[in-house]
Amino acid sequence: MQQLADFMQYQNEGLFILRLVMGVIFILHGWPKIKNHKSAAVAMGLPALLVLGVGLIESLGGLALILGLYTQIAAILIGLVMIGAIKMKTINWKTKFIVMGAMGWEYDLVLLAAALVILVTGGGNIGL
């Protein structure tokens, strides 16, 4: 099992890849909410100001993750957004965990878990 233990030397690179992927995902999900927060609010059934705030958290949090700045704060905020998304999907929209041909809330749960990993690890040593 020593071969597997050798991978531990790449912890920082692995965490950087996780941060990079999460950052891109959250910027791509957050920017449309900033740009079109009123129409997004109607589609989601939420107040426009809340959707704008979520878009800002997602976009700025994603940028912070990519750059390695305030990663734990970004992880907390993104984690809270994901808890809200899971609540919205399960309680308000009655979405199942897995939905064939659509998105259940399994994706949100994975992103919440990734945010928790970054929160407890600090995101590694690669970044500004």
N, C-alpha and C positions, 0 to 999 in steps of 0.2 A: 503493500500500500504506500510505500515511499514515493512512488511515481505520482500518486494523487496529491500527496503532501507537498510535492514540488510546485504545484500550482499556487500555493499560498503566497509565493513570492510576487504574484501578479495581482494581489488584492487591490492595490491602488488603480491599476489599469482596468480591472473589472468594475470597480465602483465608478470610475470615470465613464466607462461605456454605459452603465446604467443611468448615470446622471445625464449623459448626452442624449440618449434615447428618450428619457422622460422629458428632458427639456424641449426637444423637438415636438414631441406629442403635445405638451401643454401649450407651447406657443401656437401650434397649428389649431388647437381647440380654443384657445383664448382670444386670438386676434379677431376672428369673426364676431365674437361676442362684444368686443370693443367697437368694432367697425359698424355693426348692425344691431346694437343692443336692444333697440325698440322692437324690431321684428323678431329677434331671438326670444325676447321676453314673452311676446304673444305666443310663439310656438311652444315655449316651455311652461307657460302659465305662471310666470313669476313677474315681480315688479322690474321695470327696466333698469332702475338704479342698482338693484341686486345683481342682475345679469351683467351690468357693466363692471361692478365690483369683482364678480367671479372672473370675468374676462381679464381684468387687470392682475388679479392674483395668479391666474393660470399663465399669462404671458410673462409677467415680471418674475414669477417663481420659476418658470421654465428657463428664462434667461439667466437667473441666478444659479440654477443647477448646472447649466452649460459652462458658465464662467467659473464656477466653484466659489462663489461669493455668498455668504450667509446661507449656506446649504441647509443647515439644520432648521433655520427659520423658514426657508422656502419649503422644506419637507413638511413642517408642521402645518403651514397654510394650505399646501396642496393636499395633505392628508385630510384636513377639515373639509376642503372642497369635495374630496372623494367620499367622505362620510355623508355629506349632503347629497351627493349624486346617488349614492346607494339608497339613502332614505327616500329620495324623490322617486326612484325607480321601484322600490319595493312597496312603499306605503301609498304614495300618491298614484302612481301609474300601474301598480300591481304587476310589474314585470317579473318574470321568472328568472331564476339564476342563469339558465341557458335557454335561448330561444332559437330554434332552427330558422335560418333565413333572416334573422334580425339580431340585434345586440341585446343580450341579457345584461345582468349586472356583474358577471364574472370578470369582465375587463376592468371595471371600476375597482373590484376587489384586488386584482393584481396590482393596479396602480397604487392603491392604498398600501398594500404590502411593500411595494418598492419604496414608497415615501417613508414607511416605518424603518426599512433597512437603512436608508440614508440618514434618518433621524438618529438612529442608535450608533451608526458607524462614523458619522460626520462627513461621509462622502469621499473619504480618501484624501491623499496628499496632492493630487493633480488639480491644479486650478490657480486662479489669481490670488 
